[in-house]
C-alpha cells in the first residue's frame, strides 16, 4: 500500500491501520505539495509495477 501525501497527520492513522492489517505500507511525505503528482511518485510506482510484472527497472 502506498500513501503519498503533503500532510503527515493524514497519513499516520491510515498507515497504522493498514499495518495492523498486515499490509506492507510505504508513506512518503511531500510538504506543501498540494494535490499533485510528482516525478518521485511516478518513478516509485513504476518500479513497483515493473517488479510485479517481473521486469527489471531500466
VEXMAR-706371 format. One record per atom (N, C-alpha, C): chain; residue number from 1; atom name; x, y, z. Coordinates in steps of 0.2 Angstrom, whole numbers, m for minus. Atoms other than C-alpha are relative to their C-alpha. Layout:
% residues N
   mol   seq   atom       x       y       z
     A   NUM     CA       X       Y       Z
...
% end
This chain:
% residues 58
   mol   seq   atom       x       y       z
     A     1      N       4      m6       0
     A     1     CA       0       0       0
     A     1      C       4       6       0
     A     2      N      m4      m6       1
     A     2     CA       7      17      m5
     A     2      C      m5       6       3
     A     3      N       3      m6      m2
     A     3     CA       2      33       4
     A     3      C       5       6      m2
     A     4      N      m4      m6       2
     A     4     CA       8      49      m4
     A     4      C      m4       6       2
     A     5      N       4      m6      m3
     A     5     CA       3      65       5
     A     5      C       4       6       1
     A     6      N      m4      m6      m2
     A     6     CA       8      83       9
     A     6      C      m1       1       8
     A     7      N       1      m1      m7
     A     7     CA       1      81      27
     A     7      C       1      m6       4
     A     8      N      m2       5      m4
     A     8     CA       9      70      40
     A     8      C      m6      m3       4
     A     9      N       6       2      m4
     A     9     CA      m7      69      50
     A     9      C      m5      m4      m4
     A    10      N       5       4       4
     A    10     CA     m17      62      36
     A    10      C       2      m7      m1
     A    11      N      m3       6       2
     A    11     CA      m5      48      33
     A    11      C       1      m5       6
     A    12      N      m2       4      m6
     A    12     CA      m1      42      51
     A    12      C      m6      m5       2
     A    13      N       5       4      m1
     A    13     CA     m18      35      55
     A    13      C      m1      m6      m5
     A    14      N       1       4       5
     A    14     CA     m20      27      39
     A    14      C       5      m6      m1
     A    15      N      m6       5       0
     A    15     CA      m3      19      39
     A    15      C       0      m5       6
     A    16      N       0       5      m5
     A    16     CA      m5      12      56
     A    16      C      m6      m5       0
     A    17      N       5       4       1
     A    17     CA     m22       5      52
     A    17      C       2      m6      m5
     A    18      N      m1       5       6
     A    18     CA     m16      m4      36
     A    18      C       6      m5       3
     A    19      N      m5       4      m2
     A    19     CA       0     m10      45
     A    19      C      m3      m5       5
     A    20      N       3       5      m5
     A    20     CA     m11     m18      59
     A    20      C      m4      m5      m4
     A    21      N       3       5       4
     A    21     CA     m20     m27      45
     A    21      C       5      m4      m4
     A    22      N      m5       3       3
     A    22     CA      m3     m34      40
     A    22      C       2       2      m8
     A    23      N      m2      m3       7
     A    23     CA      m1     m23      24
     A    23      C       7       3       1
     A    24      N      m6      m2       1
     A    24     CA      16     m18      18
     A    24      C      m1       8      m2
     A    25      N       1      m7       1
     A    25     CA      15       1      19
     A    25      C       6       5      m1
     A    26      N      m5      m5       1
     A    26     CA      26      15      12
     A    26      C      m3       7       0
     A    27      N       3      m7      m1
     A    27     CA      22      33      17
     A    27      C       6       5      m3
     A    28      N      m5      m5       2
     A    28     CA      31      47       8
     A    28      C      m4       7       0
     A    29      N       3      m7      m1
     A    29     CA      28      65      13
     A    29      C       3       5      m4
     A    30      N      m2      m6       4
     A    30     CA      29      80       2
     A    30      C      m3       6       2
     A    31      N       3      m6      m3
     A    31     CA      26      95      12
     A    31      C      m1       6      m5
     A    32      N       2      m5       4
     A    32     CA      17     109       4
     A    32      C      m1      m1      m8
     A    33      N       1       2       7
     A    33     CA      15     100     m12
     A    33      C      m7       1      m3
     A    34      N       7       0       2
     A    34     CA      m4     100     m13
     A    34      C      m2      m6      m3
     A    35      N       3       5       3
     A    35     CA     m15      89     m23
     A    35      C       3      m1      m7
     A    36      N      m3       1       6
     A    36     CA      m2      85     m37
     A    36      C       4      m7       0
     A    37      N      m5       6       0
     A    37     CA       9      70     m43
     A    37      C       6       3      m3
     A    38      N      m6      m2       2
     A    38     CA      27      72     m44
     A    38      C       4      m6      m3
     A    39      N      m4       5       3
     A    39     CA      41      63     m53
     A    39      C       3      m6       5
     A    40      N      m2       5      m5
     A    40     CA      47      54     m37
     A    40      C      m6      m5       1
     A    41      N       6       5      m1
     A    41     CA      29      46     m35
     A    41      C       0      m4      m7
     A    42      N       0       4       7
     A    42     CA      29      41     m54
     A    42      C       5      m5       0
     A    43      N      m6       5       1
     A    43     CA      46      33     m53
     A    43      C      m1      m6       5
     A    44      N       2       5      m5
     A    44     CA      41      24     m37
     A    44      C      m5      m5      m2
     A    45      N       6       4       3
     A    45     CA      25      17     m44
     A    45      C       2      m4      m6
     A    46      N      m3       4       6
     A    46     CA      34      12     m60
     A    46      C       4      m6       2
     A    47      N      m5       5      m3
     A    47     CA      47       2     m50
     A    47      C      m4      m6       2
     A    48      N       5       5      m3
     A    48     CA      33      m7     m41
     A    48      C      m3      m4      m5
     A    49      N       3       3       6
     A    49     CA      24     m11     m57
     A    49      C       4      m4      m4
     A    50      N      m5       4       4
     A    50     CA      39     m17     m66
     A    50      C       2      m7       5
     A    51      N      m2       6      m4
     A    51     CA      43     m29     m51
     A    51      C      m6      m5       0
     A    52      N       6       4       1
     A    52     CA      25     m35     m51
     A    52      C       0      m4      m6
     A    53      N       1       2       6
     A    53     CA      26     m38     m69
     A    53      C       6      m5      m2
     A    54      N      m6       4       1
     A    54     CA      43     m47     m67
     A    54      C       5       3      m5
     A    55      N      m5      m4       5
     A    55     CA      53     m34     m77
     A    55      C       5       4       5
     A    56      N      m5      m4      m4
     A    56     CA      69     m26     m71
     A    56      C      m1       8      m2
     A    57      N       0      m7       1
     A    57     CA      70      m7     m69
     A    57      C       5       2      m5
     A    58      N      m5      m2       5
     A    58     CA      79       2     m83
     A    58      C       4       6       3
% end
